[in-house]
Amino acid sequence: MKRIVLFLTAVFSFLYVQAADISLISGAFKAGNASTLVSSMDQEVDLAVPGSTKKCDANGAVSMLNAFFGSNKPTGFTVVHNADKKESGFVVGKLTTAKGEFRVNITYRADGDKAIIQSIRIE
């Protein structure tokens, strides 16, 4: 009986830990459309794109990302690694553009099953 209770406890605690949904983030990078990310941005976002590093609000981050996408038209985005902890997580991705490949690092905090972006680094 103890084994059954321990097994069920382990199963339910595993199911309780849910990963934040990053499909909106990966879709925005794949399409080169940062405007769809405005609702997924934290109040302040640390943003680093080639040639510029800035801490800005959601609208400023979207503007900088759209400027980057304007000069580096995305042709694809693949998630290389994604990890969730209790209340936060990160994504490492490869952004393919007409001008070459970029490594993308995104950190976020989890708000339920939604990923709220705290920082984006494109190198």
N, CA, C and O of each residue as an XYZ file, in Angstrom:
492
protein
N       0.829     -1.194      0.000
C       0.000      0.000      0.000
C       0.871      1.255      0.000
O       0.581      2.224     -0.701
N       1.950      1.224      0.802
C       2.835      2.384      0.846
C       3.432      2.665     -0.533
O       3.570      3.821     -0.934
N       3.780      1.615     -1.244
C       4.378      1.786     -2.576
C       3.397      2.440     -3.541
O       3.783      3.294     -4.339
N       2.147      2.045     -3.468
C       1.138      2.625     -4.352
C       0.962      4.108     -4.048
O       0.889      4.925     -4.966
N       0.893      4.459     -2.773
C       0.744      5.856     -2.375
C       1.969      6.662     -2.814
O       1.822      7.768     -3.334
N       3.158      6.131     -2.615
C       4.367      6.831     -3.041
C       4.403      6.981     -4.565
O       4.775      8.037     -5.076
N       4.025      5.943     -5.278
C       4.010      5.999     -6.734
C       3.022      7.063     -7.220
O       3.364      7.873     -8.081
N       1.812      7.069     -6.683
C       0.816      8.049     -7.095
C       1.242      9.472     -6.727
O       1.004     10.402     -7.497
N       1.857      9.648     -5.583
C       2.367     10.958     -5.189
C       3.428     11.437     -6.170
O       3.426     12.601     -6.571
N       4.317     10.561     -6.550
C       5.370     10.927     -7.508
C       4.775     11.275     -8.864
O       5.204     12.243     -9.492
N       3.807     10.516     -9.323
C       3.180     10.778    -10.622
C       2.455     12.115    -10.607
O       2.614     12.915    -11.529
N       1.665     12.366     -9.574
C       0.913     13.614     -9.522
C       1.816     14.826     -9.326
O       1.523     15.891     -9.868
N       2.887     14.702     -8.582
C       3.802     15.835     -8.429
C       4.546     16.098     -9.731
O       4.863     17.247    -10.039
N       4.830     15.053    -10.499
C       5.465     15.232    -11.811
C       4.500     15.940    -12.765
O       4.911     16.825    -13.517
N       3.231     15.560    -12.738
C       2.246     16.179    -13.612
C       1.958     17.622    -13.211
O       1.587     18.436    -14.057
N       2.122     17.942    -11.949
C       1.859     19.288    -11.465
C       2.858     20.292    -12.026
O       2.490     21.437    -12.286
N       4.095     19.895    -12.218
C       5.117     20.774    -12.763
C       4.887     20.892    -14.263
O       5.115     19.943    -15.013
N       4.434     22.059    -14.690
C       4.156     22.274    -16.103
C       5.190     23.221    -16.679
O       5.628     24.161    -16.015
N       5.563     22.975    -17.878
C       6.498     23.850    -18.559
C       5.746     25.049    -19.118
O       4.595     24.938    -19.539
N       6.414     26.189    -19.114
C       5.837     27.380    -19.712
C       5.788     27.201    -21.228
O       6.697     26.624    -21.826
N       4.735     27.695    -21.831
C       4.552     27.570    -23.279
C       5.428     28.601    -23.996
O       5.249     29.805    -23.816
N       6.369     28.123    -24.804
C       7.261     29.026    -25.531
C       6.914     29.100    -27.020
O       7.676     29.671    -27.800
N       5.783     28.534    -27.419
C       5.429     28.513    -28.840
C       5.227     29.913    -29.404
O       5.566     30.161    -30.561
N       4.683     30.835    -28.612
C       4.515     32.214    -29.069
C       5.867     32.862    -29.343
O       6.031     33.578    -30.330
N       6.828     32.609    -28.472
C       8.173     33.176    -28.628
C       8.842     32.610    -29.873
O       9.343     33.368    -30.703
N       8.857     31.295    -30.011
C       9.524     30.702    -31.168
C       8.821     31.093    -32.461
O       9.486     31.308    -33.475
N       7.509     31.190    -32.454
C       6.767     31.614    -33.640
C       7.087     33.045    -34.046
O       7.202     33.348    -35.233
N       7.231     33.928    -33.054
C       7.558     35.326    -33.345
C       8.945     35.452    -33.964
O       9.142     36.233    -34.896
N       9.905     34.688    -33.451
C      11.259     34.736    -34.013
C      11.292     34.103    -35.404
O      12.004     34.582    -36.287
N      10.539     33.051    -35.598
C      10.506     32.381    -36.902
C       9.916     33.303    -37.966
O      10.402     33.344    -39.097
N       8.863     34.046    -37.599
C       8.199     34.935    -38.545
C       8.855     36.307    -38.618
O       8.571     37.078    -39.535
N       9.731     36.622    -37.663
C      10.329     37.956    -37.640
C       9.325     39.022    -37.259
O       9.378     40.139    -37.772
N       8.413     38.690    -36.364
C       7.351     39.602    -35.959
C       7.369     39.771    -34.445
O       6.710     39.025    -33.720
N       8.115     40.742    -33.981
C       8.245     40.965    -32.542
C       6.983     41.549    -31.926
O       6.794     41.450    -30.714
N       6.121     42.151    -32.725
C       4.899     42.776    -32.205
C       4.013     41.778    -31.469
O       3.279     42.157    -30.556
N       4.076     40.518    -31.855
C       3.259     39.506    -31.186
C       3.775     39.190    -29.779
O       3.090     38.522    -29.004
N       4.975     39.664    -29.449
C       5.570     39.374    -28.142
C       5.241     40.408    -27.072
O       5.554     40.190    -25.902
N       4.621     41.521    -27.437
C       4.414     42.604    -26.473
C       3.666     42.124    -25.228
O       3.960     42.589    -24.127
N       2.718     41.218    -25.372
C       1.975     40.717    -24.204
C       2.778     39.696    -23.396
O       2.384     39.330    -22.289
N       3.899     39.239    -23.949
C       4.742     38.263    -23.256
C       6.001     38.882    -22.663
O       6.878     38.159    -22.188
N       6.103     40.197    -22.684
C       7.271     40.888    -22.147
C       7.025     41.307    -20.702
O       5.905     41.653    -20.327
N       8.073     41.273    -19.906
C       8.008     41.759    -18.538
C       7.982     43.287    -18.572
O       8.104     43.882    -19.643
N       7.824     43.925    -17.411
C       7.801     45.390    -17.365
C       9.105     45.985    -17.869
O       9.100     46.991    -18.578
N      10.222     45.365    -17.503
C      11.535     45.763    -18.012
C      12.193     44.549    -18.638
O      12.157     43.452    -18.080
N      12.794     44.753    -19.800
C      13.441     43.666    -20.523
C      14.875     44.074    -20.829
O      15.114     45.159    -21.359
N      15.825     43.212    -20.498
C      17.220     43.416    -20.903
C      17.336     42.881    -22.321
O      17.086     41.702    -22.573
N      17.721     43.763    -23.255
C      17.789     43.365    -24.652
C      19.159     43.683    -25.219
O      19.658     44.800    -25.084
N      19.761     42.692    -25.855
C      21.060     42.866    -26.505
C      20.958     42.328    -27.926
O      20.722     41.140    -28.142
N      21.140     43.225    -28.887
C      21.229     42.852    -30.295
C      22.600     43.328    -30.763
O      23.188     44.202    -30.127
N      23.117     42.785    -31.841
C      24.441     43.224    -32.294
C      24.517     44.753    -32.419
O      23.762     45.371    -33.169
N      25.433     45.330    -31.676
C      25.633     46.778    -31.714
C      24.863     47.571    -30.686
O      25.049     48.784    -30.598
N      24.002     46.937    -29.900
C      23.203     47.686    -28.931
C      22.772     46.792    -27.767
O      22.335     45.657    -27.959
N      22.907     47.329    -26.572
C      22.420     46.662    -25.370
C      21.628     47.689    -24.579
O      22.087     48.811    -24.365
N      20.440     47.301    -24.148
C      19.570     48.273    -23.500
C      18.580     47.587    -22.568
O      18.142     46.467    -22.830
N      18.234     48.260    -21.486
C      17.138     47.833    -20.613
C      15.959     48.732    -20.978
O      16.052     49.956    -20.879
N      14.859     48.128    -21.396
C      13.743     48.939    -21.867
C      12.410     48.298    -21.496
O      12.360     47.164    -21.020
N      11.331     49.048    -21.723
C      10.000     48.505    -21.471
C       9.599     47.612    -22.649
O      10.351     47.472    -23.613
N       8.424     47.019    -22.564
C       7.984     46.068    -23.583
C       7.931     46.700    -24.977
O       8.381     46.093    -25.949
N       7.385     47.909    -25.077
C       7.278     48.553    -26.387
C       8.646     48.898    -26.961
O       8.851     48.784    -28.170
N       9.575     49.312    -26.128
C      10.932     49.598    -26.587
C      11.636     48.338    -27.063
O      12.357     48.365    -28.060
N      11.429     47.230    -26.349
C      12.041     45.964    -26.746
C      11.473     45.489    -28.078
O      12.218     45.007    -28.931
N      10.173     45.618    -28.263
C       9.541     45.219    -29.519
C      10.066     46.074    -30.663
O      10.332     45.568    -31.753
N      10.215     47.364    -30.414
C      10.734     48.268    -31.439
C      12.159     47.892    -31.848
O      12.474     47.855    -33.038
N      13.023     47.611    -30.863
C      14.402     47.211    -31.167
C      14.447     45.880    -31.914
O      15.225     45.718    -32.854
N      13.617     44.935    -31.498
C      13.584     43.640    -32.187
C      13.077     43.779    -33.616
O      13.618     43.155    -34.529
N      12.042     44.593    -33.818
C      11.530     44.789    -35.176
C      12.576     45.466    -36.060
O      12.668     45.158    -37.248
N      13.365     46.385    -35.497
C      14.448     47.019    -36.258
C      15.500     45.966    -36.629
O      16.006     45.963    -37.751
N      15.826     45.082    -35.695
C      16.778     44.011    -35.974
C      16.238     43.100    -37.071
O      16.957     42.759    -38.010
N      14.957     42.702    -36.950
C      14.351     41.843    -37.960
C      14.269     42.538    -39.318
O      14.337     41.884    -40.359
N      14.123     43.857    -39.304
C      14.070     44.604    -40.554
C      15.369     44.533    -41.336
O      15.357     44.494    -42.566
N      16.482     44.517    -40.628
C      17.783     44.452    -41.312
C      18.333     43.027    -41.390
O      19.333     42.789    -42.068
N      17.701     42.090    -40.713
C      18.106     40.673    -40.736
C      16.842     39.823    -40.884
O      16.341     39.269    -39.905
N      16.341     39.726    -42.087
C      15.082     39.016    -42.351
C      15.181     37.545    -41.967
O      15.937     36.796    -42.587
N      14.417     37.112    -40.935
C      14.460     35.711    -40.512
C      13.932     34.749    -41.579
O      12.930     35.013    -42.243
N      14.631     33.639    -41.718
C      14.177     32.567    -42.598
C      13.865     31.300    -41.806
O      13.324     30.339    -42.352
N      14.208     31.300    -40.516
C      13.909     30.146    -39.676
C      14.381     30.357    -38.253
O      15.261     31.177    -37.991
N      13.794     29.616    -37.346
C      14.192     29.647    -35.940
C      13.984     28.256    -35.369
O      12.904     27.680    -35.497
N      15.017     27.719    -34.743
C      14.896     26.421    -34.092
C      15.331     26.541    -32.637
O      16.318     27.207    -32.321
N      14.588     25.894    -31.770
C      14.950     25.847    -30.355
C      15.999     24.760    -30.186
O      15.752     23.589    -30.478
N      17.175     25.163    -29.710
C      18.268     24.225    -29.478
C      18.140     23.606    -28.097
O      18.389     22.415    -27.915
N      17.746     24.430    -27.116
C      17.617     23.949    -25.745
C      16.577     24.794    -25.028
O      16.514     26.008    -25.224
N      15.773     24.165    -24.208
C      14.769     24.844    -23.396
C      14.733     24.162    -22.043
O      14.643     22.937    -21.965
N      14.802     24.945    -20.977
C      14.758     24.366    -19.637
C      13.864     25.218    -18.751
O      13.900     26.447    -18.801
N      13.071     24.547    -17.949
C      12.208     25.206    -16.974
C      12.641     24.813    -15.580
O      12.979     23.660    -15.315
N      12.623     25.797    -14.694
C      12.789     25.520    -13.269
C      11.428     25.803    -12.646
O      10.435     25.889    -13.368
N      11.355     25.948    -11.356
C      10.062     26.157    -10.723
C       9.342     27.394    -11.261
O       8.191     27.311    -11.691
N      10.013     28.520    -11.235
C       9.351     29.770    -11.599
C      10.031     30.505    -12.737
O       9.681     31.651    -13.019
N      10.987     29.883    -13.395
C      11.697     30.556    -14.476
C      12.200     29.533    -15.484
O      12.073     28.324    -15.287
N      12.767     30.039    -16.555
C      13.306     29.148    -17.561
C      14.120     29.923    -18.577
O      14.257     31.143    -18.492
N      14.655     29.190    -19.538
C      15.409     29.845    -20.605
C      15.284     29.053    -21.894
O      14.982     27.860    -21.899
N      15.529     29.765    -22.987
C      15.504     29.177    -24.319
C      16.808     29.552    -24.998
O      17.226     30.709    -24.951
N      17.443     28.595    -25.618
C      18.579     28.853    -26.493
C      18.121     28.438    -27.877
O      17.674     27.310    -28.087
N      18.239     29.365    -28.822
C      17.767     29.077    -30.162
C      18.756     29.496    -31.224
O      19.717     30.218    -30.958
N      18.498     29.027    -32.439
C      19.310     29.404    -33.594
C      18.388     30.122    -34.568
O      17.437     29.539    -35.090
N      18.683     31.398    -34.805
C      17.912     32.221    -35.722
C      18.655     32.283    -37.046
O      19.779     32.780    -37.118
N      18.022     31.778    -38.084
C      18.608     31.825    -39.422
C      18.011     33.020    -40.147
O      16.792     33.179    -40.207
N      18.885     33.863    -40.701
C      18.435     35.047    -41.430
C      19.091     35.076    -42.802
O      19.954     34.257    -43.119
N      18.663     36.031    -43.597
C      19.245     36.196    -44.930
C      20.720     36.580    -44.841
O      21.478     36.360    -45.786
N      21.129     37.153    -43.707
C      22.521     37.594    -43.533
C      23.369     36.635    -42.709
O      24.540     36.924    -42.462
N      22.823     35.514    -42.278
C      23.585     34.547    -41.503
C      22.806     34.023    -40.312
O      21.612     34.286    -40.168
N      23.497     33.278    -39.459
C      22.875     32.685    -38.273
C      23.246     33.464    -37.025
O      24.350     33.994    -36.901
N      22.294     33.519    -36.102
C      22.493     34.172    -34.818
C      22.070     33.211    -33.712
O      21.134     32.427    -33.867
N      22.777     33.293    -32.604
C      22.398     32.535    -31.410
C      21.496     33.441    -30.583
O      21.805     34.616    -30.382
N      20.390     32.900    -30.108
C      19.423     33.668    -29.330
C      19.297     33.027    -27.952
O      19.057     31.826    -27.837
N      19.459     33.837    -26.910
C      19.271     33.393    -25.523
C      18.138     34.215    -24.919
O      18.187     35.445    -24.917
N      17.135     33.540    -24.414
C      15.980     34.209    -23.820
C      15.771     33.647    -22.421
O      15.730     32.430    -22.238
N      15.640     34.524    -21.439
C      15.270     34.084    -20.091
C      13.863     34.603    -19.810
O      13.473     35.675    -20.272
N      13.124     33.826    -19.051
C      11.750     34.207    -18.743
C      11.371     33.725    -17.362
O      12.023     32.858    -16.779
N      10.306     34.305    -16.855
C       9.697     33.811    -15.619
C       8.365     33.202    -16.015
O       7.719     33.646    -16.964
N       7.971     32.198    -15.288
C       6.720     31.520    -15.596
C       5.573     32.173    -14.837
O       5.659     32.407    -13.632
N       4.514     32.458    -15.554
C       3.283     32.967    -14.964
C       2.191     31.978    -15.361
O       1.537     32.134    -16.391
N       2.008     30.964    -14.529
C       1.150     29.844    -14.903
C       1.861     29.057    -15.991
O       2.985     28.595    -15.797
N       1.207     28.905    -17.134
C       1.866     28.223    -18.246
C       2.375     29.217    -19.295
O       2.762     28.817    -20.392
N       2.376     30.505    -18.961
C       2.823     31.554    -19.882
C       4.248     31.984    -19.546
O       4.588     32.168    -18.377
N       5.078     32.144    -20.576
C       6.456     32.608    -20.399
C       6.481     34.126    -20.517
O       6.066     34.677    -21.536
N       6.969     34.806    -19.476
C       7.090     36.269    -19.475
C       8.567     36.606    -19.651
O       9.376     36.352    -18.758
N       8.916     37.172    -20.792
C      10.302     37.413    -21.173
C      10.960     38.470    -20.296
O      10.430     39.566    -20.114
N      12.127     38.120    -19.755
C      12.907     39.053    -18.937
C      14.149     39.545    -19.660
O      14.575     40.681    -19.451
N      14.734     38.709    -20.505
C      15.898     39.156    -21.263
C      16.007     38.401    -22.587
O      15.630     37.235    -22.704
N      16.539     39.117    -23.577
C      16.806     38.536    -24.896
C      18.204     38.974    -25.303
O      18.545     40.156    -25.243
N      18.989     38.023    -25.708
C      20.352     38.304    -26.195
C      20.520     37.626    -27.550
O      20.384     36.409    -27.671
N      20.816     38.430    -28.561
C      21.044     37.912    -29.911
C      22.497     38.160    -30.264
O      22.957     39.302    -30.253
N      23.223     37.096    -30.576
C      24.646     37.225    -30.881
C      24.980     36.494    -32.170
O      26.135     36.488    -32.595
